[in-house]
Amino acid sequence: MSGTVEELQGLLKQASARYGSLEEKMEEATTEHKEEISRRNEAIRLLKKELEDANELIKTLKNKSKWQETGCRSFNISDISLLYCTLEEP
């Protein structure tokens, strides 16, 4: 009978070790997943900001184009570069 108890205790130790290992791997996978989600959310945030800036630049250029058509004001490449740099600043 004591042999059976010892065998069961051995099996319990093995199962506990396997469960601990699986739990550790699951924790690592969860951490990696959270980090990946965070990186992707940051990339999305940056892309949205870039899109907003580009749309604002297009809007401004359209307005400047309208001004040029009406003869109110002309612009050149340095104006566009300056505008783009201004939009890039926080």
C-alpha positions in Angstrom: 0.0 0.0 0.0 2.8 2.4 0.8 4.2 1.8 -2.7 0.9 2.9 -4.2 0.9 6.0 -2.1 4.4 6.8 -3.1 3.5 6.2 -6.8 0.5 8.5 -6.5 2.7 11.2 -4.8 5.2 10.9 -7.6 2.4 11.3 -10.2 1.1 14.3 -8.3 4.5 15.9 -8.3 4.8 15.4 -12.0 1.4 16.8 -12.7 2.1 19.8 -10.5 5.4 20.4 -12.3 3.7 20.2 -15.7 0.9 22.5 -14.6 3.4 25.0 -13.2 5.3 24.9 -16.5 2.1 25.4 -18.5 1.0 28.2 -16.2 4.4 30.0 -16.7 4.2 29.6 -20.5 0.7 31.0 -20.4 1.8 34.0 -18.4 4.7 34.7 -20.8 2.3 34.4 -23.8 -0.2 36.8 -22.2 2.6 39.3 -21.5 3.9 39.1 -25.1 0.3 39.4 -26.4 -0.2 42.6 -24.3 3.1 44.0 -25.5 2.1 43.3 -29.1 -1.3 44.9 -28.7 0.4 47.9 -27.2 2.9 48.2 -30.1 0.1 47.9 -32.6 -2.1 50.5 -30.8 0.9 52.9 -30.9 1.4 52.3 -34.6 -2.3 52.9 -35.2 -2.2 56.1 -33.2 0.8 57.3 -35.2 -0.8 56.4 -38.5 -4.0 58.2 -37.5 -2.0 61.3 -36.6 -0.1 61.2 -39.9 -3.4 60.8 -41.8 -4.8 63.8 -39.9 -1.7 65.9 -40.7 -1.9 64.9 -44.4 -5.6 65.7 -44.6 -4.9 69.1 -43.0 -2.1 69.7 -45.5 -4.4 68.8 -48.4 -7.1 71.1 -47.1 -4.7 73.9 -46.7 -3.2 73.4 -50.2 -6.7 73.3 -51.6 -7.5 76.6 -49.9 -4.2 78.1 -51.2 -5.1 76.9 -54.6 -8.4 78.6 -54.4 -6.6 81.8 -53.4 -4.3 81.5 -56.3 -7.2 81.0 -58.7 -8.9 84.1 -57.5 -5.6 86.0 -57.7 -5.6 86.7 -53.9 -2.2 85.1 -53.3 0.3 82.9 -55.0 2.5 80.3 -53.3 5.6 78.4 -54.0 7.4 75.3 -52.9 9.0 77.0 -49.9 5.5 77.9 -48.6 4.4 74.3 -48.9 7.6 73.1 -47.1 7.1 75.6 -44.3 3.4 74.6 -44.0 4.4 70.9 -43.8 7.1 71.6 -41.2 4.5 73.6 -39.2 2.1 70.7 -39.3 4.8 68.3 -38.1 5.5 70.3 -34.9 3.6 69.2 -31.8 
